[in-house]
């Protein structure tokens, strides 16, 4: 497996927002798959104090060269001023799944 595949994480304020983001990215084939997990309890620094929120986490599978397009699309849809949009490398993967993933990503 080459190391061009990534898992991108973002959190949202609701399941509906998570689904809206996932659908938009899937429709443009920027991602091949999204898992929505939640609610999750988040703790974080915001405006110089520790804050908390109930959020939904989206795990999205894609390729590195689609990250900029993904981040731009997420930022355009997302309700947060500064959304978490981070990528983690996939270091290994079941080859038939990787082939499926690749076959469902189109480049525009």
Secondary structure, 3 states (H helix, E strand, C coil): CCCCEEEEEEEECCHHHHHHHHHHHHHCCCCCEEEEEEEEEEEEEECCEEEEEEEEEEEEEEEHHHHHHHHHHHHHHCCCCCCCCEEEECCCCCHHHHHHHHHCCCCC
